[in-house]
């Protein structure tokens, strides 16, 4: 009886443990994709700011001449 109960509890833990691991793994994958998206957006913003600054400096330089 005890052995049967222990086996049943172990089987239940494996079933639910796998489901929990799947949920956590899915959430981690989603979060990592969101972080990568934010990094890409940040890179685009920095590049746009650098291009705007370079254009401003070129304009100032052309006005001095």
Secondary structure, 3 states (H helix, E strand, C coil): CHHHHHHHHHHHHHHHHHHHHHHHHHHHHHHHHHHHHHHHHHHHHHHHHHHHHHHHHHHHHHHHC
